[in-house]
Amino acid sequence: MDFFPKGIRMTQKNGLVLEKSSSWTPERVLIPLYPKGIGLVPVGTRVKKGALLGEEGGFAPENGILREYRELNHPMLGKVLCAVLELELEKKKKEQRRGNPQLEGARKPEDILKAARHSGILEECSGELLWKQMEHMMASPPELIAADALDDDPIPQAGAAFFIKEKHKVIRGLTYLSQALGGVQERVAWNSRWVGEAMEDLPARYSLRLKNRYPAWEIFEESHRGAACRVGVQALAALADASERQMPQTHTVITVGGDAFAAPRLCKVPIGTPVGDLLEHCGIGARPCQAVMGSALSGYNILDPDTPVIASTRCIVVWRPTSERLDDRVFPCIGCGKCQRACPKGLEPWVVQDALGQDPIPENMLWNVEACTQCGVCRAVCPSGIDLLACMRQAAELRKRGGLI
């Protein structure tokens, strides 16, 4: 790992995982009915592919039978109601491939917003519903919007590989979003040679090359003071499908990697796929392992094998536990300040960690914690092994709830 003021660089053991990509559908899915958690379909009902199951989202990826509704604690969504759907897997007929749809003039902003809302698109970078982000951007348009095709995480992320495979659909979705926002600048943010090669047959105006360090977007955004907004490439592709064919978002592409695998692999799975079933499909089986959902540096522990994959999962990192690992040991803070220098927002995680150890907690020591991007750089560079990311998350939640002195 290379340390920089504003960010780090971590060498990837493997490049993009296009050659290990596959599609897989489990026999059962737990589809989060996010955000309202209200089911529309009676238990025992046979539903068709694409059927809406919740009041604001949750679509059947295939034909199936709704067996139950179950509430669970999702590491990224919190407490959420899920529709448990038993899929009727049949041999699929070969679909006739259509030519790339062409943009037929400008669409009305309200029609594009409506398409995003009705298709339940979850934007993978923020984990928020795309139509809500669009409403915010329409009220206060940024100077430019960028498709996130970055590849700066230790485990190669699905975004860059997805962009290489579906770049023309992503560009169409980016154009629809630009139309909805009144014609703001469109870019593709990238920082790896693989994506750079894929950009060669696109107009040069789309290229936004960022530094090859983590977290690349947060470093760029800080220097541009909110003038730019990024959107996940899968959300943009889903926006193209919604605008052109009224297709809901039912599947997602994620990376599965970590020490438990010889090499990362790319998997296209239905939203709602249980992580335990996916890992078994990938060869983990009943072997003991630990897993996190999200990125390698800022992921959330997966405690329940029934935890469903969602559109913002992006990556599942799996490793085998060992009896003793030096990097798991935690020592007292030495006040070196590396966490502050590496933070893309210039925050002071070591000060926040000290404040959380006091009773009562002084609010003035939790300065600007709401600006934390939760990138995990502070935890990665801490020589004492302190989980500073957990401290920042806790402090942000305390400020949100209020009640500090």
C-alpha positions in Angstrom: 0.0 0.0 0.0 1.3 3.5 -1.0 0.3 6.4 1.3 -0.5 9.8 -0.1 -1.9 13.0 1.4 -5.5 12.5 0.2 -5.8 8.8 -0.5 -3.9 5.6 -0.9 -2.9 3.2 -3.6 -3.3 -0.5 -3.1 -2.0 -2.9 -5.7 -4.6 -5.3 -7.1 -3.5 -8.9 -7.2 -5.6 -9.5 -10.3 -6.9 -7.3 -13.1 -10.5 -7.1 -14.3 -12.4 -10.3 -14.2 -14.1 -10.4 -17.5 -12.9 -13.8 -18.3 -14.5 -15.3 -15.2 -17.9 -13.7 -15.6 -21.1 -15.8 -15.3 -24.8 -15.6 -14.8 -26.6 -17.6 -12.1 -30.1 -17.8 -10.8 -30.9 -19.4 -7.4 -34.1 -21.4 -6.6 -35.1 -18.8 -4.0 -34.7 -15.0 -3.6 -35.4 -12.6 -0.8 -36.3 -9.4 -2.5 -36.0 -6.3 -0.3 -39.1 -4.1 -0.5 -37.1 -0.9 -0.1 -37.7 1.7 1.2 -41.3 1.5 2.5 -41.4 -2.2 3.3 -45.0 -2.7 2.2 -45.9 -5.9 0.3 -48.6 -5.7 -2.4 -49.0 -9.4 -3.3 -50.7 -12.0 -1.1 -48.7 -15.0 0.2 -49.1 -18.0 -2.1 -49.6 -15.9 -5.3 -47.9 -17.0 -8.5 -46.2 -13.9 -10.0 -44.8 -13.3 -13.4 -41.3 -12.0 -14.2 -41.1 -8.2 -13.7 -44.1 -8.1 -11.3 -44.0 -5.3 -8.7 -44.0 -6.8 -5.2 -43.7 -3.7 -3.0 -45.2 -0.3 -2.9 -42.1 1.5 -4.2 -39.9 -1.3 -5.4 -39.0 -4.9 -5.5 -39.6 -6.8 -8.8 -39.7 -10.5 -9.5 -36.6 -11.5 -11.5 -38.4 -14.6 -12.9 -41.8 -16.4 -12.7 -42.3 -17.7 -9.2 -44.5 -18.2 -6.1 -44.5 -15.8 -3.2 -43.9 -18.0 -0.1 -43.7 -15.4 2.7 -42.7 -12.0 3.8 -39.7 -11.9 6.2 -38.1 -9.0 8.1 -34.4 -9.1 8.4 -31.4 -6.8 9.3 -29.6 -6.0 6.2 -26.0 -4.7 6.6 -26.5 -2.0 4.0 -30.3 -1.2 4.3 -30.9 -1.8 8.0 -34.2 -3.4 9.0 -36.1 -4.2 5.9 -39.1 -6.4 4.8 -38.3 -9.0 2.1 -40.5 -10.9 -0.2 -39.4 -14.6 -0.3 -40.0 -15.8 -3.8 -39.5 -19.4 -4.9 -38.5 -19.2 -8.6 -39.8 -21.4 -11.3 -36.6 -22.1 -13.2 -37.2 -23.3 -16.7 -35.0 -23.5 -19.8 -35.0 -20.1 -21.2 -35.7 -19.5 -24.9 -33.0 -17.8 -26.8 -34.0 -14.1 -27.0 -33.6 -12.4 -30.3 -31.0 -9.8 -30.0 -32.1 -6.4 -31.1 -29.8 -3.8 -32.5 -28.7 -1.0 -30.2 -31.7 1.3 -29.7 -31.0 4.8 -30.9 -32.0 8.0 -29.1 -34.9 9.4 -31.0 -34.7 13.1 -30.1 -34.9 14.5 -26.6 -37.3 12.9 -24.1 -39.2 15.0 -21.7 -37.5 15.3 -18.2 -40.7 14.2 -16.5 -41.0 11.1 -18.7 -37.4 10.0 -17.8 -38.0 10.6 -14.1 -41.2 8.6 -14.3 -39.4 5.7 -16.0 -36.7 5.7 -13.3 -39.4 5.7 -10.6 -41.5 2.9 -12.0 -38.5 0.7 -12.6 -37.3 0.9 -9.0 -33.7 1.6 -9.9 -31.3 1.6 -6.9 -28.2 3.7 -7.7 -25.2 1.5 -6.6 -22.8 4.2 -5.6 -25.0 5.8 -3.0 -27.5 3.0 -2.3 -30.4 5.4 -2.9 -33.3 5.3 -5.3 -32.2 6.9 -8.6 -35.4 8.9 -9.0 -34.9 10.6 -5.7 -31.4 11.5 -6.7 -32.7 12.8 -10.0 -35.3 15.0 -8.2 -32.5 16.5 -6.1 -30.3 17.1 -9.1 -33.2 18.6 -11.1 -33.8 21.1 -8.3 -30.1 22.0 -8.3 -28.3 20.7 -11.4 -24.6 20.0 -11.1 -22.1 21.2 -13.7 -21.4 17.6 -14.9 -22.6 14.1 -14.3 -20.1 11.2 -14.5 -20.7 7.5 -15.0 -18.6 5.7 -12.4 -16.3 3.2 -14.3 -13.5 3.6 -11.7 -11.3 0.6 -10.7 -9.4 1.8 -7.6 -10.4 -0.7 -5.0 -8.1 -3.6 -3.8 -10.6 -6.1 -5.1 -11.6 -5.2 -8.7 -15.1 -3.7 -8.7 -17.9 -4.7 -11.0 -18.5 -1.2 -12.3 -15.4 -1.1 -14.6 -16.0 -4.6 -16.0 -19.7 -3.9 -16.5 -19.0 -0.6 -18.3 -16.6 -2.4 -20.7 -19.4 -5.0 -21.6 -22.3 -2.5 -21.7 -20.7 0.8 -22.5 -23.2 1.8 -25.2 -26.2 1.2 -23.0 -24.5 3.1 -20.2 -23.9 6.0 -22.5 -27.5 6.0 -23.6 -28.6 6.0 -19.9 -26.1 8.9 -19.3 -27.7 10.8 -22.1 -31.2 10.3 -20.8 -30.1 11.6 -17.4 -28.4 14.6 -19.0 -31.7 15.3 -20.8 -33.6 15.1 -17.6 -31.3 17.6 -16.0 -31.5 20.1 -18.9 -28.4 19.1 -20.8 -25.6 19.1 -18.3 -22.1 17.8 -19.3 -21.8 14.0 -19.5 -18.6 12.2 -18.6 -17.3 8.7 -17.9 -14.9 8.7 -14.8 -12.2 6.1 -15.2 -8.6 5.4 -14.0 -7.5 2.0 -15.4 -6.0 1.0 -18.7 -8.8 -1.5 -19.3 -11.5 1.1 -19.3 -9.2 3.5 -21.1 -9.0 1.0 -24.0 -12.8 0.6 -24.0 -13.1 4.4 -24.3 -11.1 4.6 -27.5 -14.1 4.2 -29.8 -16.2 6.7 -27.9 -16.1 10.5 -28.5 -13.2 12.1 -26.5 -15.7 14.5 -24.8 -16.9 11.6 -22.6 -13.5 10.9 -21.0 -12.8 12.0 -17.4 -9.6 10.4 -16.3 -8.9 10.5 -12.6 -5.9 9.7 -10.5 -5.0 6.0 -9.9 -5.5 6.1 -6.2 -8.3 5.3 -3.8 -10.8 6.8 -3.3 -10.5 8.5 -6.7 -13.9 10.0 -6.9 -14.0 11.5 -3.5 -10.6 13.1 -4.1 -11.9 14.6 -7.4 -15.1 15.8 -5.8 -13.4 17.5 -3.0 -11.3 19.6 -5.4 -14.5 20.5 -7.4 -16.6 21.5 -4.4 -19.8 19.7 -5.3 -19.9 20.8 -9.0 -19.8 17.2 -10.1 -22.1 14.2 -9.5 -21.4 10.5 -10.2 -23.9 7.8 -11.0 -23.3 4.1 -11.1 -23.0 2.5 -14.5 -25.5 -0.2 -13.7 -28.1 2.4 -12.7 -27.5 4.2 -16.0 -27.9 1.0 -18.0 -31.1 0.3 -16.0 -32.3 3.8 -16.8 -31.8 3.1 -20.5 -33.8 -0.1 -20.3 -36.5 1.7 -18.3 -36.7 4.6 -20.8 -36.6 2.5 -23.9 -38.5 -0.7 -23.0 -40.1 0.0 -19.6 -38.0 -2.8 -18.0 -37.6 -2.8 -14.2 -34.3 -3.4 -12.5 -34.2 -7.1 -11.4 -30.6 -8.1 -11.7 -27.2 -6.8 -10.7 -23.5 -7.6 -11.5 -21.1 -8.0 -8.5 -17.6 -9.1 -7.9 -16.9 -12.0 -5.6 -13.3 -12.2 -4.4 -10.9 -12.3 -1.5 -8.4 -14.7 0.0 -10.9 -17.6 -0.2 -10.7 -17.5 -4.0 -7.8 -18.0 -6.4 -9.1 -15.1 -8.4 -12.1 -12.7 -8.3 -15.0 -13.5 -10.4 -17.9 -11.5 -11.9 -21.4 -12.7 -11.3 -24.7 -11.5 -12.7 -27.5 -12.6 -10.2 -31.0 -11.6 -9.4 -31.5 -8.9 -6.8 -32.4 -10.8 -3.7 -30.0 -13.7 -4.2 -29.0 -15.0 -0.7 -25.3 -14.5 -0.1 -24.9 -18.0 1.4 -26.4 -19.6 -1.8 -24.1 -17.5 -4.0 -21.0 -18.4 -2.1 -21.9 -22.1 -2.3 -22.4 -21.7 -6.0 -18.9 -20.1 -6.2 -17.3 -23.1 -4.4 -17.2 -22.1 -0.8 -19.6 -24.7 0.3 -19.7 -25.4 4.1 -16.1 -24.3 4.7 -15.8 -21.7 7.5 -15.3 -18.2 6.1 -15.9 -14.5 6.9 -17.5 -12.2 4.4 -18.3 -8.5 4.0 -20.6 -6.8 1.6 -19.6 -3.5 -0.1 -16.0 -2.7 -0.9 -12.8 -4.3 0.4 -12.1 -1.3 2.6 -15.6 -0.1 3.7 -17.8 -3.2 3.5 -20.3 -4.4 6.2 -20.0 -7.8 7.9 -22.4 -10.4 6.7 -23.8 -12.3 9.7 -26.8 -14.1 8.1 -26.3 -16.4 5.0 -29.8 -15.3 3.9 -28.7 -11.7 3.5 -29.9 -10.7 0.0 -27.7 -9.2 -2.7 -28.9 -5.7 -3.6 -28.1 -3.4 -6.5 -25.6 -1.5 -4.3 -23.7 -4.6 -3.1 -21.1 -4.2 -5.8 -18.6 -6.6 -4.2 -18.5 -9.5 -1.7 -15.1 -10.1 -0.1 -14.6 -13.5 1.5 -11.6 -14.8 3.5 -10.9 -17.8 5.7 -10.4 -17.0 9.4 -7.0 -17.9 10.8 -6.0 -18.6 14.4 -4.0 -15.4 14.7 -3.3 -12.6 12.3 -1.0 -9.7 13.3 -3.1 -7.2 11.3 -6.1 -8.1 13.4 -4.4 -6.8 16.6 -5.4 -3.4 17.9 -3.1 -1.0 19.8 -3.7 2.4 21.4 -3.8 5.5 19.1 -0.3 7.0 18.8 -1.6 10.4 17.4 0.4 10.1 14.2 -2.2 11.9 12.1 -1.9 9.6 9.1 -5.7 9.1 9.1 -6.3 12.8 8.8 -3.7 13.3 6.0 -5.1 10.4 4.0 -8.8 11.4 4.4 -10.1 12.9 1.1 -12.3 15.3 3.1 -9.5 16.4 5.6 -11.5 15.0 8.6 -9.8 14.0 11.9 -10.8 10.4 12.6 -8.3 10.1 15.5 -9.9 13.0 17.3 -13.3 11.5 16.8 -12.1 8.2 18.2 -10.8 10.0 21.3 -14.1 11.8 21.7 -16.1 8.6 21.6 -14.1 7.4 24.6 -15.2 10.3 26.8 -18.4 10.5 28.9 -20.2 12.7 28.0 -19.1 12.9 24.4 -18.1 16.5 23.5 -19.8 17.4 20.3 -17.2 20.0 19.3 -14.8 17.1 18.8 -17.1 15.5 16.2 -16.4 18.3 13.7 -18.0 17.8 10.3 -18.4 14.0 10.7 -21.5 14.2 8.4 -19.1 14.8 5.5 -17.4 11.4 5.9 -17.7 9.4 2.7 -17.1 6.1 4.5 -14.3 5.1 2.1 -12.3 3.3 4.9 -8.9 5.0 4.1 -8.5 6.0 7.7 -8.8 2.4 8.9 -6.5 1.2 6.2 -3.6 3.5 7.1 -3.9 3.3 10.9 -0.7 1.8 12.2 -2.5 0.8 15.5 -5.2 -1.2 13.7 -8.1 0.9 15.1 -11.4 0.6 13.2 -11.6 4.3 12.6 -14.3 3.8 10.0 -16.6 2.3 12.6 -15.9 5.4 14.8 -16.8 7.8 12.0 -20.0 5.9 11.3 -20.9 5.9 15.0 -20.2 9.6 15.4 -22.2 10.5 12.3 -25.2 8.5 13.7 -24.8 10.3 17.1 -24.9 13.7 15.4 -27.9 12.7 13.3 -29.8 11.6 16.4 -28.7 14.6 18.4 -28.5 14.9 22.2 -24.8 15.5 22.5 -23.4 18.3 24.6 
